[in-house]
Amino acid sequence: IIGYAYTSSVTGSSPWFRLYKGAPTFDYVATTSEQEKNATVELGYADEGIIAHLCGGSSPTELQPVFRLWSSADGDHFYTTNFSERDSLLTRGYVSEGISGYIYGVRKDGSLPLYRCYSRAIGDHFYTTSEAEAKSAGYTFEGIMGFIASSDDASTTPWRRLYNPTIGDHFYTASDQEFSSATRSGYFSEGDTGYIYLSQ
């Protein structure tokens, strides 16, 4: 299974592009990568547009993985539920650090929107449940990434937020060990952003 198809975009989904080349090959190519799509067009394929939107889960109401990536060049931790965006960043110098946890693709009782924003000046991605904080000076508001639990239960754990002013990087983790290691290496705790699921 490469994903689940929807007729319109849902949180955590990626557009699925289709391309076609006529005689003598009569070949179709389908991809969620815009970079691959553009490269295929340069090979003589005709872009037939978006045929569906692919999502990693069988329902956008299900928990979606939060992929964590790191760019040593920018000193930036990046988090996304979009597997196409993750794959694109892996070609641009980011390194995968696995799955940080799971959040919902749509709002459910007991969850809050998780806003994403970015500061080009310091190369930092920032995530918060406060819309006012997300739209604060110096950061560009990039919308809602998903929905994170607002209170703890037996299935969740705190998603802790830290900041390193030396490199201008926000870092989020559900791991006590990582939290302790980060505070020893120049990061300062900024509290809990919410509560994340460690498994689906």
Buried (B, 14 or more C-beta within 10 A) or exposed (E): EEBBEBEEBBBBBBBBBBBBBEEEEEEEBBBBBEEBBEEBBEEEBEEEEBBBBBBBBEEBBBBBBBBBBBBEEBBBBBBBBBBBBBBBBEEEEBEEBEBBBBBBBBBEEBBBBBBBBBBEEBBBBBBBBEEEEBEEEEBEEBEBBBBBBEEEEEEBBBBBBBBBEEBBBBBBBBBEEBBEEBBEEEBEEBEBBBBBBEEE
